[in-house]
Amino acid sequence: MIINNKENNKDGQQQHITNEHPVRLSPPLEVLGEVSSIRHSPPFGGVGGGFSAVILAAGDFPTHVLPLHILRTAENLIVCDGALEDLLEYDIEPTAVVGDGDSLSEEFKQRYAHIYHPISEQEFNDLTKATLFARSHLKMDASTHTRPRFCYLGATGKREDHTLGNISLMLYYYRQLAIDPVMVTDYGYFVAASGTMRFESFPGQQVSIFNTTCKELSSNGLKWDIYPFSELWQGTLNEALSNEFTIQADGDYLIYRTHKI
């Protein structure tokens, strides 16, 4: 993939998407700089690092330094066809372009015919089409028995129904496709999680928890104790007290955390 080093209007400061640590009391795995009773889940890497694929959707194009850095450093950049034109304005070339073609001009279809993969079925939206394409075509290291890690950019903004649908897809990918997804926006990032997990944070970080299947749900290290929310809004607008917090749960949920800057 060809990436131009043209600087954007933000500064070059880099951020780190923090790691998640699912708690497992027994038996312990190898210690990776953590307490032996905690299994270290695959990290989301440093800025833009460690992702099996980066998928750019056709929502609001990123402006924050973190998602822009991820775009510029992605090894496997899969672009929904409606986002291609915006991407090219940043002189970034994709690995593949996926979609039903309704958002792609004939000029671009011909220009990128060698990497354009039209998928006409209408059951899934373009974000899922790109995800399924990446899952089936990219080389995934099955020997590690770890989930592939996909980063989603440009998946919010513009039409609100698309935004809600795309956010909800993070849990679908986590459950049905065995992917560890992270959706990065200009303000923060979503991760899907299940069971008891430890999350890195910083004091004052804004945190929201969206319960989907948990009947038991509690926390340590957040300003307000959580419980098995029955409504999505009930878990919003919490706050981290220190450099980590723990969620105890018996089901699936989404976590949203704000960027430090």
C-alpha positions in Angstrom: 0.0 0.0 0.0 1.3 3.5 -0.9 1.0 6.1 1.8 2.0 9.7 1.2 3.6 11.4 4.3 1.7 14.6 3.7 1.0 16.1 7.1 -2.6 16.9 8.1 -3.6 20.0 9.9 -3.3 18.3 13.3 0.0 17.9 15.2 1.9 14.7 15.0 1.3 13.6 18.6 0.4 10.0 18.8 -2.0 8.2 21.1 -2.2 4.7 22.4 -5.4 2.6 22.3 -5.2 0.8 25.6 -5.3 -2.9 26.1 -8.0 -5.1 27.6 -7.3 -7.9 30.1 -10.0 -10.5 30.7 -9.7 -11.8 34.2 -9.3 -15.6 34.6 -8.7 -17.0 38.0 -7.4 -20.4 37.0 -5.4 -21.8 35.3 -3.0 -18.8 34.7 -1.4 -18.3 31.3 2.1 -17.1 30.7 2.9 -13.8 32.5 3.2 -10.9 30.1 4.0 -8.2 32.5 0.7 -8.7 34.3 -0.5 -10.5 37.4 -0.5 -14.2 36.7 -4.2 -14.6 37.3 -5.0 -12.2 34.4 -4.9 -13.4 30.8 -3.6 -10.7 28.5 -5.9 -10.4 25.6 -4.5 -9.4 22.2 -3.6 -5.7 22.5 -4.9 -3.1 20.1 -1.3 -2.2 19.7 0.3 1.3 19.7 -1.1 3.9 17.4 -2.4 2.0 14.4 -0.3 -1.1 15.3 -1.4 -4.7 15.6 -4.5 -4.6 13.5 -5.2 -7.4 11.0 -7.2 -5.0 8.9 -8.3 -1.4 9.0 -11.8 -0.7 7.4 -12.8 2.7 6.4 -16.5 3.4 6.1 -18.3 6.2 4.3 -19.4 8.2 7.4 -17.6 11.4 8.5 -14.0 11.2 7.4 -11.6 11.2 10.4 -10.0 14.5 11.5 -8.4 13.5 14.8 -4.7 12.7 14.8 -5.3 9.1 16.0 -7.6 7.7 13.3 -5.6 9.6 10.7 -2.4 8.0 11.9 -4.1 4.6 11.8 -5.1 5.3 8.1 -1.6 6.3 7.1 0.1 3.3 8.7 -2.4 0.5 7.9 -1.0 -2.5 6.3 -4.3 -3.8 5.1 -6.7 -1.0 4.4 -10.1 -2.1 3.2 -12.3 0.8 2.0 -16.1 0.9 1.5 -16.7 2.2 -2.0 -18.4 5.4 -0.7 -15.3 6.4 1.2 -12.7 6.0 -1.6 -12.9 9.6 -3.0 -12.4 11.1 0.5 -9.5 8.8 1.1 -7.7 9.7 -2.1 -7.8 13.4 -1.1 -5.2 12.4 1.5 -3.1 10.6 -1.1 -3.6 7.2 0.6 -4.1 4.2 -1.5 -6.3 1.3 -0.3 -5.5 -2.4 -0.3 -9.1 -3.2 -1.5 -12.3 -1.4 -2.3 -15.5 -3.2 -1.4 -19.2 -2.5 -1.9 -22.2 -2.7 -4.1 -20.9 0.0 -6.4 -23.7 2.4 -6.0 -21.4 5.0 -4.5 -18.5 4.5 -7.0 -18.2 6.4 -10.3 -17.4 4.5 -13.5 -14.0 6.3 -13.5 -13.0 4.9 -10.2 -14.4 1.5 -11.0 -12.1 1.4 -14.0 -9.1 3.0 -12.3 -9.3 0.6 -9.3 -10.6 -2.5 -11.2 -7.6 -4.5 -10.0 -8.6 -4.0 -6.3 -12.3 -3.4 -6.6 -14.5 -6.2 -5.3 -18.2 -5.6 -6.1 -20.7 -7.4 -3.8 -24.3 -6.8 -4.9 -26.3 -8.7 -2.2 -28.4 -6.4 0.0 -28.6 -8.4 3.3 -25.5 -6.8 4.7 -24.3 -3.1 4.5 -21.0 -2.1 3.1 -19.2 -2.2 6.4 -20.1 -5.9 6.9 -19.3 -6.7 3.3 -15.8 -5.2 3.8 -15.4 -7.1 7.1 -16.4 -10.4 5.5 -14.1 -9.7 2.6 -11.2 -9.0 4.9 -12.0 -12.0 7.1 -11.9 -14.4 4.1 -9.2 -12.9 1.9 -6.5 -11.7 4.2 -4.0 -14.0 5.7 -4.9 -14.6 9.3 -2.5 -16.3 11.6 -4.5 -19.3 12.8 -1.6 -20.8 14.7 -1.9 -18.2 17.5 -5.5 -19.2 18.2 -6.3 -15.5 18.7 -9.0 -13.4 17.2 -8.1 -11.1 14.3 -8.2 -7.5 15.3 -10.1 -5.1 13.0 -10.1 -1.3 13.3 -13.1 0.6 12.0 -12.8 4.3 11.0 -15.3 6.7 9.5 -18.2 4.5 10.8 -20.1 7.3 12.5 -21.6 10.7 11.5 -23.9 11.6 8.6 -27.1 9.5 8.8 -27.9 8.6 12.4 -29.5 5.2 11.5 -26.2 4.2 9.8 -24.3 5.3 12.9 -26.5 3.2 15.3 -26.3 0.3 12.9 -22.6 0.4 12.6 -22.0 0.6 16.4 -24.3 -2.3 17.0 -22.3 -4.3 14.4 -19.3 -4.3 16.7 -21.0 -6.9 18.9 -22.2 -8.9 15.9 -18.6 -9.1 14.6 -17.4 -10.1 18.0 -20.0 -12.8 18.5 -20.6 -14.2 15.1 -17.3 -13.6 13.2 -14.9 -14.1 16.1 -13.3 -10.7 15.5 -12.0 -8.3 18.1 -13.3 -5.0 16.7 -12.4 -1.5 17.8 -14.3 1.5 16.3 -12.2 4.7 16.5 -13.9 8.1 16.1 -12.7 11.6 16.5 -13.8 11.6 20.1 -13.1 8.1 21.5 -13.4 4.4 20.7 -15.7 1.5 21.2 -14.7 -2.1 22.0 -16.8 -5.2 22.3 -16.3 -7.3 25.5 -17.7 -10.3 27.3 -17.4 -11.5 30.8 -15.0 -10.0 33.4 -12.5 -7.7 31.9 -9.9 -5.2 33.0 -9.5 -2.0 31.0 -6.7 0.5 30.9 -7.8 4.1 31.3 -6.6 7.4 32.7 -8.1 9.5 35.6 -11.0 11.5 34.4 -11.5 9.5 31.2 -15.2 9.4 30.2 -16.5 5.9 30.0 -19.9 4.5 28.8 -21.0 0.9 29.2 -23.8 -0.5 26.9 -25.2 -3.7 28.3 -26.6 -6.2 25.8 -26.9 -9.7 27.5 -25.6 -9.3 31.0 -27.8 -10.3 33.9 -24.9 -9.6 36.3 -22.9 -6.4 35.9 -20.7 -4.5 38.3 -17.5 -2.5 38.3 -14.4 -1.4 40.2 -12.5 1.8 39.5 -15.4 3.9 38.0 -16.9 6.9 39.6 -20.4 5.4 39.7 -21.1 1.7 40.3 -22.8 0.0 37.4 -25.5 -2.6 37.5 -27.4 -4.8 34.9 -28.7 -1.9 32.9 -32.0 -2.5 31.1 -31.8 0.6 29.0 -28.8 1.7 26.8 -28.7 5.2 28.2 -28.3 4.0 31.8 -24.6 3.1 31.4 -23.5 6.3 29.8 -21.4 9.2 31.2 -19.4 7.3 33.8 -15.8 8.2 34.6 -12.5 6.4 35.3 -10.9 7.1 38.6 -7.4 5.8 37.9 -5.3 4.0 35.2 -7.5 1.0 35.0 -11.0 -0.3 35.9 -12.6 -3.7 36.0 -16.0 -4.8 34.7 -17.5 -8.0 36.2 -20.1 -9.4 33.9 -21.7 -12.7 32.8 -22.5 -11.5 29.3 -21.7 -9.2 26.4 -21.4 -5.4 26.4 -19.8 -2.5 24.6 -17.4 -0.1 26.2 -16.8 3.5 25.0 -13.8 5.5 26.2 -12.8 9.0 25.2 -9.4 10.0 23.8 -7.1 11.8 26.2 -6.8 14.8 23.8 
